[in-house]
Amino acid sequence: MKKSIFDKKMEDPKFKTVYDEVSTEMNIGEQIAQIRHKAKMSQLELAKKVYTSRTAIVRYESGDYNRYNVGTLMRIAKALHKKLKISYV
């Protein structure tokens, strides 16, 4: 299975250290990618658990995407054994 660019970058210990330090300030897509990676789950595996396509997961993990669906976010959270929290800052 082909690894995403993010998955390849996370194999670099220096990148992973910096990434982990700034992860608290990430957008939704970056948070999904990080949690998925920590769960050692591919985009395709997550897509199957969420009953969507891999390309949908790619879009959700994109830093440029802004049309999130709360229902899909809830399914993603459940598939990753997390709770969805929405807040205004």
ABEGO torsion letter per residue (X at the ends): XBBBAAAAAAABAAAAAAAAAAAAABBAAAAAAAAAAAAGBBAAAAAAAAGBBAAAAAAAABAABAABBAAAAAAAAAAAGBBBBBBBX
